[in-house]
Amino acid sequence: MSDDGLDLQVTGLAAGLAESIAPQLRLAVAALDLGSLLTGVTVCADDLPGSDDAWLRFSRRGGDLLRLLLYCRAESFCQMTPDSAATFPPREVWEQAAAPSDQIPLGSEDFSRERSDAFLHHHLLLGRDLLRGELEPASVPVGQLEAFSASWATVVDGRLGRAGLPGYSLTERRARFSRLFSAAGVLMPDHWQIFQALWDGALSTQKDVVGVLRQLPRL
């Protein structure tokens, strides 16, 4: 499919599920004005079980033609099952049992518009941050990457919320923040003030976020 000249594709999913996701991808791309930065977006799903994590890559094909490739798992677009809904995010892929080889592929009946909207807006906004140079992961100290990623994710969803766009909720982000940082120590009121500042936009740049990481429990 195309959107005002922007080529949009969804691959690696059952036809019914891909068709359900396609309109949400179009809406997210338009809401974030990615047409001014890209020539195309491809959602590349695989059949691994796991969380809402994703991987972004950009590909060029002559000149300045640029396509965003969003690698993810089919579950990111589907209703949460009892074994995945206990925590946010759901269990990591290495914590889950391997899927039976004869498992029925996820289809349109499993589709969740709410989860799809949150996932697409969140990760496409991350992509836009990278394209605009507002996010440069290579400049973050290696030992702080995990903490930075969780903190920047909070910044992203806070921005989406203030813009009235879909994203992961405050409750979900707070749960993920707690799950990650409480594993390294006790979260104190000052730590939650940092979280709130990330969410509210008081800490909004990469420099701001890197600057407060040393105040959080070391992972």
LOZA-505761 format. One line per 8 residues: their letters; for each residue x, y, z of N, C-alpha, C, O, CB. Coordinates in steps of 0.001 Angstrom, whole numbers, padded with zeros to 6 digits, m for minus. Glycine has a CB too. Layout:
a> X,Y,Z,X,Y,Z,X,Y,Z,X,Y,Z,X,Y,Z | ...
end
This chain:
msddgldl> 000846,m001187,000000,000000,000000,000000,000883,001239,000000,002073,001157,000307,m000958,000004,001222 | 000305,002388,m000343,001063,003633,m000343,000252,004700,000351,m000971,004602,000440,001428,004070,m001777 | 000929,005716,000842,000266,006807,001545,000896,008109,001076,001961,008497,001555,000379,006647,003100 | 000224,008794,000120,000764,010021,m000446,002189,009818,m000939,003062,010643,m000673,000720,011143,000581 | 002427,008728,m001652,003736,008468,m002207,004648,007688,m001297,005708,007240,m001735,004377,009730,m002558 | 004271,007508,m000032,005073,006747,000910,004661,005279,000832,003492,004951,001032,004910,007299,002356 | 005601,004409,000548,005308,002984,000394,005287,002318,001765,006275,002359,002497,006351,002298,m000532 | 004158,001705,002108,003989,001059,003409,003741,m000421,003202,002907,m000808,002384,002827,001700,004207
qvtglaag> 004478,m001264,003953,004351,m002703,003803,004324,m003376,005172,004961,m002913,006118,005501,m003259,002951 | 003580,m004474,005264,003553,m005317,006461,003863,m006729,006005,003119,m007296,005204,002161,m005241,007212 | 004955,m007311,006504,005385,m008628,006053,005546,m009581,007237,005695,m009152,008382,006702,m008522,005273 | 005512,m010884,006940,005775,m011901,007951,004577,m012269,008797,004729,m012973,009796,006857,m011445,008833 | 003386,m011814,008429,002189,m012091,009211,001132,m012750,008326,001148,m012613,007103,001638,m010793,009844 | 000220,m013462,008969,m000913,m014012,008240,m001661,m012871,007569,m001731,m011763,008102,m001853,m014815,009181 | m002222,m013149,006388,m002843,m012101,005582,m003890,m011309,006359,m003931,m010081,006270,m003477,m012706,004352 | m004731,m011999,007118,m005784,m011313,007855,m005249,m010338,008878,m005780,m009238,009031,m006661,m012309,008534
laesiapq> m004188,m010736,009587,m003600,m009863,010595,m002892,m008691,009931,m002991,m007558,010401,m002623,m010645,011485 | m002187,m008952,008856,m001506,m007873,008131,m002510,m006836,007634,m002251,m005635,007694,m000702,m008441,006946 | m003643,m007301,007149,m004676,m006387,006654,m005273,m005558,007787,m005685,m004419,007565,m005783,m007171,005942 | m005324,m006109,008988,m005835,m005361,010142,m004855,m004277,010569,m005257,m003194,010996,m006113,m006308,011316 | m003565,m004580,010449,m002527,m003655,010904,m002327,m002509,009917,m002015,m001387,010318,m001210,m004399,011109 | m002504,m002787,008642,m002184,m001809,007604,m002823,m000439,007820,m002119,000563,007699,m002609,m002340,006277 | m004124,m000337,008135,m004710,000994,008348,m004110,001723,009546,m003983,002947,009534,m006205,000872,008535 | m003742,000970,010578,m003154,001598,011767,m001752,002120,011452,m001349,003168,011958,m003101,000592,012947
lrlavaal> m001017,001396,010624,000302,001858,010192,000163,003156,009404,000937,004092,009602,001012,000779,009338 | m000817,003210,008516,m001034,004411,007713,m001346,005612,008601,m000817,006703,008388,m002171,004186,006710 | m002207,005406,009594,m002579,006496,010496,m001386,006977,011319,m001199,008180,011502,m003706,006050,011425 | m000580,006041,011815,000579,006409,012637,001607,007182,011821,002157,008177,012291,001227,005158,013245 | 001866,006727,010604,002818,007403,009729,002364,008835,009449,003171,009766,009465,002985,006626,008410 | 001061,009003,009191,000527,010337,008908,000588,011227,010148,000957,012397,010048,m000919,010239,008401 | 000230,010688,011316,000201,011476,012550,001584,011997,012912,001716,013080,013481,m000356,010643,013699 | 002618,011221,012582,003985,011590,012932,004719,012271,011781,005910,012566,011889,004751,010364,013368
dlgslltg> 004011,012522,010680,004557,013248,009527,005854,012616,009005,006817,013316,008692,004812,014708,009904 | 005859,011303,008919,007056,010615,008443,007231,010712,006931,008303,010412,006406,007008,009165,008851 | 006188,011127,006238,006298,011258,004794,007320,012283,004361,007811,012219,003234,004979,011610,004220 | 007655,013229,005224,008645,014248,004893,010072,013759,005111,011030,014430,004728,008402,015492,005715 | 010208,012581,005732,011537,012070,006077,011882,010763,005385,013058,010425,005251,011636,011882,007557 | 010868,010022,004943,011070,008670,004440,010382,008469,003098,009479,009215,002719,010558,007651,005447 | 010839,007437,002388,010131,007023,001178,009268,005791,001443,008409,005450,000630,011128,006737,000048 | 009494,005119,002578,008707,003932,002870,008942,003420,004274,009945,003740,004912,009017,002852,001879
vtvcaddl> 007998,002617,004745,008095,001940,006046,007695,000493,005834,006675,000207,005207,007184,002630,007140 | 008502,m000418,006357,008166,m001838,006302,008145,m002395,007713,009131,m002295,008443,009173,m002622,005417 | 007019,m002981,008096,006902,m003708,009359,007238,m005157,009058,006547,m005808,008274,005460,m003564,009999 | 008305,m005671,009681,008782,m007034,009420,008585,m007857,010687,009359,m007729,011636,010290,m007042,008972 | 007566,m008692,010710,007268,m009491,011896,007844,m010894,011760,007953,m011427,010656,005754,m009560,012131 | 008213,m011489,012901,008663,m012872,012912,007744,m013683,013817,006785,m013146,014372,010141,m012976,013383 | 008032,m014969,013966,007139,m015837,014731,007658,m016160,016114,007189,m017111,016740,006906,m017106,013988 | 008628,m015381,016613,009142,m015609,017953,008153,m015073,018985,007556,m014017,018779,010524,m014948,018127
pgsddawl> 007976,m015795,020098,007163,m015239,021183,007957,m014156,021887,009185,m014141,021808,006729,m016344,022188 | 007286,m013264,022566,008058,m012280,023313,007300,m011001,023573,006073,m010960,023485,009315,m011966,022587 | 008037,m009962,023891,007459,m008710,024354,007250,m007742,023208,007303,m008118,022038,008340,m008079,025410 | 007012,m006487,023564,006802,m005443,022572,008107,m004799,022132,008083,m003720,021539,005874,m004391,023120 | 009234,m005423,022401,010502,m004898,021926,010539,m004935,020404,009864,m005754,019779,011677,m005694,022518 | 011320,m004056,019819,011448,m004006,018370,012837,m003510,018012,013569,m002995,018857,010361,m003101,017743 | 013185,m003672,016749,014483,m003249,016250,014256,m002382,015020,013481,m002739,014133,015394,m004473,015919 | 014933,m001247,014975,014783,m000315,013864,016031,m000337,012995,017152,m000429,013496,014509,001111,014380
rfsrrggd> 015822,m000251,011692,016934,m000139,010750,016489,000733,009589,015316,000743,009216,017404,m001542,010249 | 017439,001461,009025,017162,002286,007861,017935,001742,006670,019099,001363,006800,017528,003766,008128 | 017306,001703,005536,017987,001237,004328,017900,002310,003257,016899,003016,003140,017374,m000094,003819 | 018967,002418,002479,019015,003382,001385,019084,002636,000061,019681,001565,m000042,020225,004340,001539 | 018465,003223,m000937,018528,002643,m002271,018715,003768,m003270,017761,004238,m003889,017251,001813,m002593 | 019945,004185,m003414,020257,005252,m004353,019911,006625,m003803,018829,006830,m003253,019528,005026,m005648 | 020833,007561,m003955,020592,008923,m003504,020236,008983,m002039,020895,008372,m001197,019501,009552,m004313 | 019190,009723,m001743,018740,009906,m000369,017458,009134,m000067,016795,009401,000935,018528,011375,m000091
llrlllyc> 017106,008178,m000928,015908,007392,m000676,016107,006574,000592,017090,005843,000713,015580,006475,m001879 | 015194,006691,001519,015371,006082,002831,014097,005351,003242,012995,005890,003142,015748,007148,003880 | 014268,004106,003711,013153,003298,004179,013417,002882,005621,014533,002507,005980,012942,002054,003271 | 012374,002954,006439,012454,002493,007822,011960,001058,007880,010858,000753,007426,011625,003407,008775 | 012783,000177,008442,012418,m001219,008652,012203,m001424,010140,013100,m001172,010945,013512,m002191,008098 | 011023,m001877,010502,010656,m002096,011904,010485,m003594,012125,009481,m004180,011719,009343,m001319,012282 | 011474,m004210,012772,011438,m005647,013050,010777,m005870,014411,011125,m005209,015390,012879,m006264,013020 | 009830,m006797,014470,009071,m006977,015696,008466,m008375,015744,008729,m009214,014883,007973,m005910,015812
raesfcqm> 007651,m008606,016767,006991,m009895,016956,005496,m009734,016723,004922,m008673,016972,007268,m010460,018375 | 004889,m010784,016250,003456,m010724,015929,002625,m010357,017148,001605,m009680,017016,002979,m012062,015365 | 003044,m010794,018337,002282,m010515,019556,002114,m009029,019826,001190,m008628,020533,002951,m011160,020734 | 003001,m008208,019270,002925,m006769,019506,001622,m006165,019019,001234,m005087,019468,004078,m006076,018838 | 000931,m006854,018095,m000285,m006333,017499,m001539,m007072,017974,m002636,m006834,017470,m000185,m006409,015999 | m001368,m007967,018943,m002468,m008865,019309,m002899,m008691,020763,m002189,m008108,021583,m002062,m010309,019069 | m004075,m009213,021046,m004595,m009175,022399,m003645,m009907,023339,m003056,m010927,022980,m006004,m009792,022459 | m003506,m009370,024544,m002614,m009991,025512,m003247,m011264,026046,m004435,m011296,026367,m002291,m009021,026664
tpdsaatf> m002438,m012312,026136,m002902,m013578,026685,m002610,m013604,028179,m001789,m012818,028651,m002230,m014780,025966 | m003263,m014493,028944,m003045,m014522,030396,m001585,m014666,030798,m001166,m014086,031800,m003825,m015645,030998 | m000787,m015439,030026,000605,m015645,030428,001486,m014463,030063,002619,m014381,030537,001152,m016905,029789 | 001002,m013546,029234,001809,m012392,028874,001344,m011116,029563,002057,m010113,029552,001788,m012199,027385 | 000156,m011143,030163,m000416,m009928,030717,m000053,m009701,032182,m000433,m008680,032754,m001902,m009966,030573 | 000662,m010618,032791,000974,m010494,034212,001936,m009353,034492,001878,m008746,035561,001556,m011787,034730 | 002809,m009055,033560,003776,m007986,033744,003838,m007156,032479,003397,m007594,031417,005170,m008547,034104 | 004384,m005963,032594,004658,m005147,031419,006129,m004778,031450,006601,m004206,032432,003751,m003870,031376
pprevweq> 006870,m005098,030380,006400,m005826,029204,006226,m007309,029517,006665,m007755,030577,007375,m005642,028035 | 005605,m008086,028637,005507,m009530,028856,006890,m010144,028999,007902,m009483,028766,004746,m010204,027703 | 006925,m011413,029385,008204,m012068,029622,009109,m011997,028407,008640,m012029,027270,007988,m013509,030016 | 010427,m011900,028657,011382,m011859,027561,011346,m013173,026790,010887,m014195,027300,012802,m011578,028085 | 011836,m013127,025554,011737,m014296,024677,012456,m015504,025257,011995,m016635,025100,012304,m013972,023306 | 013608,m015269,025940,014355,m016404,026484,013711,m016987,027742,014126,m018044,028218,015775,m015983,026792 | 012707,m016309,028279,012005,m016809,029453,010770,m017618,029079,010093,m018162,029952,011612,m015658,030351 | 010478,m017696,027797,009256,m018340,027365,009531,m019694,026743,010600,m019942,026185,008519,m017462,026389
aaapsdqi> 008541,m020561,026854,008667,m021878,026230,008572,m021737,024724,007861,m020873,024211,007582,m022847,026752 | 009289,m022584,024029,009246,m022555,022577,007841,m022875,022083,007152,m023723,022650,010260,m023543,021986 | 007430,m022201,021043,006096,m022442,020498,006071,m023769,019758,007028,m024086,019051,005671,m021295,019560 | 005004,m024560,019896,004902,m025810,019151,004960,m025540,017655,004467,m024512,017190,003607,m026552,019510 | 005560,m026457,016897,005731,m026244,015466,004394,m026208,014733,004299,m025645,013642,006611,m027330,014879 | 003355,m026810,015330,002060,m026835,014671,001109,m025770,015216,m000099,m025842,014992,001438,m028202,014821 | 001659,m024769,015938,000832,m023720,016504,000146,m022940,015383,000771,m022636,014366,001676,m022779,017388 | m001120,m022618,015562,m001864,m021872,014563,m001349,m020433,014539,m001281,m019797,015591,m003392,m021917,014857
plgsedfs> m000984,m019900,013363,m000473,m018524,013281,m001509,m017524,013787,m002714,m017737,013655,m000077,m018182,011833 | m001023,m016440,014365,m001913,m015387,014814,m002637,m014783,013615,m002029,m014539,012573,m001134,m014303,015586 | m003935,m014546,013768,m004726,m014020,012668,m005525,m012797,013064,m005324,m012231,014139,m005649,m015077,012148 | m006434,m012392,012190,m007208,m011173,012409,m008035,m011243,013689,m008314,m010208,014295,m008119,m010913,011222 | m008433,m012445,014111,m009238,m012572,015327,m008420,m012267,016583,m008990,m012022,017646,m009830,m013978,015421 | m007095,m012280,016469,m006227,m011977,017608,m005851,m010501,017665,m005264,m010053,018650,m004968,m012824,017543 | m006178,m009746,016630,m005753,m008352,016488,m006285,m007466,017608,m007439,m007584,018019,m006208,m007806,015150 | m005415,m006572,018097,m005806,m005569,019083,m005437,m004198,018530,m004258,m003887,018365,m005118,m005827,020470
rersdafl> m006432,m003392,018249,m006162,m002053,017728,m005404,m001223,018758,m004485,m000485,018403,m007474,m001349,017337 | m005781,m001338,020028,m005139,m000539,021074,m003644,m000846,021163,m002821,000069,021188,m005811,m000797,022432 | m003297,m002120,021209,m001885,m002493,021296,m001132,m002115,020032,000008,m001655,020094,m001745,m003989,021555 | m001770,m002309,018885,m001123,m001970,017619,m000845,m000474,017538,000245,m000065,017138,m001995,m002412,016435 | m001827,000346,017916,m001639,001788,017869,m000501,002230,018784,000342,003039,018396,m002929,002500,018255 | m000486,001690,020006,000570,002054,020949,001941,001640,020420,002890,002423,020453,000314,001406,022314 | 002036,000416,019938,003307,m000109,019443,003809,000703,018261,004969,001114,018241,003162,m001577,019046 | 002955,000937,017282,003385,001630,016069,003768,003076,016348,004810,003535,015880,002289,001583,015021
hhhlllgr> 002952,003798,017097,003285,005195,017385,004574,005292,018191,005417,006147,017919,002137,005877,018144 | 004728,004425,019173,005934,004471,020004,007194,004262,019163,008124,005066,019222,005859,003408,021111 | 007221,003189,018387,008447,002858,017668,008681,003745,016449,009829,004000,016085,008410,001418,017239 | 007635,004207,015828,007817,005130,014715,008300,006495,015210,009056,007170,014512,006509,005282,013930 | 007872,006906,016405,008392,008151,016967,009865,007996,017328,010648,008930,017156,007577,008570,018208 | 010245,006831,017823,011676,006564,018047,012446,006709,016745,013521,007308,016711,011888,005147,018638 | 011886,006153,015666,012531,006275,014365,012666,007718,013940,013699,008114,013398,011761,005506,013324 | 011633,008513,014178,011717,009932,013818,012775,010656,014636,013478,011519,014111,010365,010609,014012
dllrgele> 012895,010315,015916,013949,010906,016749,015327,010612,016166,016195,011484,016130,013862,010373,018191 | 015519,009373,015710,016803,008999,015114,017064,009776,013828,018172,010264,013602,016842,007495,014832 | 016048,009885,012997,016200,010584,011721,016526,012061,011927,017305,012644,011173,014927,010443,010886 | 015936,012648,012936,016150,014074,013184,017408,014358,013995,017749,015517,014230,014958,014650,013898 | 018098,013306,014423,019309,013496,015202,019046,013856,016646,019964,014260,017359,020141,014547,014581 | 017794,013716,017095,017469,014007,018488,017832,012842,019403,017891,012991,020624,015988,014336,018625 | 018072,011688,018802,018448,010490,019541,019671,009895,018859,019627,009556,017676,017266,009453,019606 | 020774,009768,019615,022024,009216,019092,022538,008162,020078,023396,008459,020909,023095,010347,018866
pasvpvgq> 022021,006940,019989,022402,005893,020946,023901,005624,020995,024421,005235,022041,021688,004619,020606 | 024596,005823,019892,026028,005535,019856,026824,006429,020803,027944,006091,021185,026550,005695,018444 | 026249,007564,021179,026967,008479,022075,026658,008228,023543,027223,008890,024414,026627,009909,021731 | 025768,007280,023832,025448,006935,025222,026470,005928,025724,026729,004940,025037,023999,006362,025346 | 027066,006140,026903,028026,005170,027442,027431,003773,027467,026272,003589,027839,028468,005575,028852 | 028229,002789,027070,027734,001422,026941,027083,000936,028237,026034,000292,028194,028873,000485,026547 | 027682,001233,029370,027153,000766,030638,025830,001390,031018,025183,000933,031960,028131,001024,031704 | 025408,002436,030299,024156,003124,030623,023069,002883,029579,021976,003437,029692,024405,004611,030760
leafsasw> 023348,002075,028578,022412,001910,027466,021058,001356,027902,020017,001838,027453,023013,000999,026426 | 021066,000341,028779,019803,m000255,029195,018958,000745,029972,017755,000869,029743,020054,m001501,030042 | 019600,001455,030889,018874,002456,031677,018409,003600,030785,017303,004115,030950,019759,002997,032819 | 019256,003993,029840,018874,005079,028938,017684,004678,028073,016762,005472,027887,020058,005480,028052 | 017693,003462,027545,016612,003010,026677,015274,003044,027403,014274,003501,026849,016896,001601,026165 | 015256,002554,028654,014012,002557,029433,013566,003981,029738,012371,004279,029723,014193,001769,030742 | 014514,004852,030011,014171,006236,030329,013680,006979,029088,012715,007741,029156,015381,006960,030933 | 014348,006754,027953,013926,007436,026724,012556,006930,026279,011763,007697,025734,014967,007224,025597
atvvdgrl> 012273,005662,026502,010954,005127,026170,009867,005859,026955,008779,006110,026436,010895,003614,026458 | 010168,006198,028202,009225,006966,029016,009027,008357,028434,007905,008860,028380,009716,007063,030467 | 010117,008976,028001,010036,010290,027360,009134,010229,026125,008276,011089,025928,011447,010790,026969 | 009338,009205,025303,008585,009063,024057,007089,008933,024329,006286,009617,023695,009084,007848,023269 | 006706,008065,025261,005289,007865,025523,004656,009075,026209,003474,009359,026017,005092,006626,026373 | 005451,009781,027008,004947,011023,027581,004647,012046,026493,003624,012729,026549,005953,011595,028577 | 005528,012156,025507,005304,013074,024384,004059,012685,023598,003262,013546,023225,006524,013094,023455 | 003891,011390,023346,002717,010939,022622,001437,011288,023376,000460,011746,022784,002792,009437,022378
graglpgy> 001456,011065,024688,000281,011372,025495,m000069,012851,025457,m001238,013215,025327,000505,010938,026924 | 000943,013702,025569,000681,015147,025550,000181,015606,024188,m000538,016601,024089,001947,015922,025925 | 000559,014883,023137,000115,015227,021783,m001245,014623,021452,m001785,014846,020368,001141,014762,020763 | m001799,013852,022399,m003080,013218,022162,m003002,012043,021206,m003993,011698,020562,m004041,014216,021638 | m001824,011422,021108,m001621,010289,020215,m001500,008998,021025,m001156,009040,022206,m000366,010501,019343 | m001779,007859,020402,m001657,006577,021114,m000218,006304,021527,000725,006698,020840,m002171,005429,020240 | m000065,005635,022640,001236,005214,023137,001001,004340,024352,m000142,004111,024746,002146,006437,023484 | 002082,003849,024949,001935,003067,026163,001575,004011,027305,002098,005122,027393,003234,002269,026480
slterrar> 000691,003564,028166,000141,004423,029208,001151,004689,030326,002179,004023,030442,m001116,003797,029786 | 000818,005678,031132,001633,005994,032307,001754,004770,033210,002838,004483,033717,001026,007182,033090 | 000665,004054,033413,000684,002869,034267,001639,001812,033716,002410,001211,034465,m000729,002286,034402 | 001584,001590,032414,002453,000581,031799,003913,000987,031871,004769,000165,032199,002055,000349,030347 | 004207,002241,031568,005602,002704,031627,006127,002677,033059,007282,002318,033291,005722,004127,031049 | 005301,003048,034002,005726,003023,035408,006038,001595,035833,006989,001365,036579,004635,003632,036326 | 005239,000628,035362,005478,m000768,035708,006805,m001250,035120,007552,m001974,035779,004322,m001649,035211 | 007092,m000857,033907,008345,m001285,033288,009535,m000644,033993,010545,m001303,034243,008359,m000930,031792
fsrlfsaa> 009414,000634,034310,010465,001356,035031,010741,000669,036364,011895,000464,036740,010064,002838,035256 | 009673,000317,037071,009814,m000349,038366,010466,m001711,038207,011371,m002069,038962,008450,m000497,039046 | 010005,m002465,037226,010539,m003813,037014,012038,m003777,036745,012786,m004621,037239,009817,m004496,035851 | 012469,m002796,035960,013879,m002721,035589,014744,m002216,036744,015705,m002877,037138,014054,m001815,034377 | 014404,m001057,037280,015300,m000419,038247,015185,m001002,039650,016156,m000942,040405,015020,001057,038298 | 014047,m001559,040029,013946,m002142,041362,014763,m003418,041471,015083,m003859,042574,012493,m002426,041708 | 015110,m004024,040312,015963,m005209,040330,017378,m004864,040779,018131,m005736,041213,015995,m005861,038950 | 017738,m003573,040669,019088,m003150,041038,019131,m002467,042403,020212,m002142,042893,019642,m002214,039982
gvlmpdhw> 018000,m002251,043009,017975,m001585,044304,016576,m001111,044636,015638,m001331,043870,018946,m000411,044325 | 016440,m000465,045773,015142,000049,046200,014883,001377,045509,015741,002260,045510,015082,000209,047744 | 013697,001519,044919,013338,002775,044288,012830,003749,045350,011872,003466,046070,012272,002554,043188 | 013497,004901,045429,013182,005915,046416,012312,007003,045789,012172,007056,044567,014469,006519,047000 | 011727,007872,046617,010907,008972,046067,011635,009803,045013,011021,010235,044037,010458,009884,047188 | 012938,010032,045199,013700,010803,044205,013712,010106,042854,013677,010760,041811,015137,011026,044686 | 013761,008779,042871,013759,008032,041617,012423,008188,040903,012379,008306,039678,014055,006547,041873 | 011343,008189,041660,010023,008354,041049,009812,009779,040558,009050,010006,039619,008926,007981,042042
qifqalwd> 010477,010732,041183,010430,012108,040682,011116,012201,039325,010680,012941,038443,011093,013077,041685 | 012197,011438,039172,012876,011397,037877,011957,010788,036826,011832,011309,035717,014194,010593,037972 | 011320,009689,037183,010378,009064,036249,009311,010058,035820,009006,010168,034632,009722,007826,036886 | 008738,010788,036783,007665,011721,036456,008181,012849,035569,007471,013317,034680,007043,012293,037736 | 009412,013285,035808,009997,014342,034978,010215,013853,033549,010046,014613,032595,011329,014824,035580 | 010591,012584,033406,010732,012001,032071,009376,011967,031368,009268,012315,030192,011333,010576,032155 | 008363,011551,032088,007026,011423,031509,006426,012794,031171,005814,012964,030117,006104,010669,032476 | 006602,013759,032061,005981,015069,031887,006707,015955,030879,006159,016960,030427,005916,015772,033209
galstqkd> 007949,015582,030522,008697,016393,029569,009659,017372,030200,010301,018142,029487,007761,017132,028714 | 009778,017366,031526,010759,018238,032176,012176,017801,031815,013089,018625,031767,010568,018226,033710 | 012357,016511,031562,013606,015971,031029,013275,015461,029628,012643,014415,029485,014212,014816,031959 | 013690,016183,028606,013189,015887,027269,014251,015647,026211,013929,015186,025116,012335,016984,026829 | 015512,015948,026509,016567,015752,025515,017470,014596,025938,017457,014170,027092,017395,017049,025329 | 018243,014105,024996,019171,013021,025324,020149,013470,026402,020469,012698,027305,019936,012558,024068 | 020623,014696,026318,021545,015216,027330,020894,015226,028707,021524,014861,029699,022010,016630,026957 | 019622,015649,028766,018895,015655,030044,018829,014251,030640,019086,014052,031827,017470,016213,029853
vvgvlrql> 018481,013286,029796,018272,011924,030276,019583,011305,030738,019637,010705,031812,017637,011062,029183 | 020627,011440,029951,021933,010882,030338,022392,011513,031655,023022,010854,032482,022998,011123,029215 | 022074,012780,031838,022507,013487,033029,021926,012966,034319,022545,013109,035373,022175,014900,032900 | 020736,012356,034265,020102,011881,035506,020282,010376,035729,019893,009853,036773,018617,012213,035485 | 020861,009691,034767,020979,008224,034904,021795,007829,036115,021505,006816,036751,021611,007622,033657 | 022811,008610,036448,023660,008258,037590,022909,008361,038921,023377,007847,039937,024890,009161,037622 | 021761,009014,038919,020965,009129,040140,020034,007927,040334,019448,007758,041404,020149,010416,040110 | 019900,007095,039293,019045,005907,039363,019878,004702,039792,021100,004727,039646,018357,005636,037993
prl> 019256,003659,040313,020023,002462,040666,020814,001941,039473,020301,001903,038355,019092,001368,041193 | 022050,001544,039706,022899,001058,038618,022480,m000363,038245,022348,m001229,039109,024402,001101,039023 | 022279,m000585,036976,021817,m001887,036484,022988,m002829,036264,022792,m003972,035851,021024,m001721,035180
end
